[in-house]
């Protein structure tokens, strides 16, 4: 493992430990595969909606929670018609 990889892992760990936001895996319940209905886009839209609800509509925090950039989140909100 390179030094750069070790530094990145350490940085991510510190961010998660000091952040008040919970990682998305801990926020959303696990859904059995046989109960998943719809497409990947539908699942992504539902995940974005849940993140926005959990962050009280704060898009910057929702993007952080989802692990994507704020511009990407804005684009996906527009693409899926999420208000």
Buried (B, 14 or more C-beta within 10 A) or exposed (E): EEEEEEEEEEEEEEEEEEEEBEEBEEBBEEEEEEEEEEEEEEEBBBBBBBBBEBBEEBBEBBBBBBEBEEEEBEEBBEEBEEE
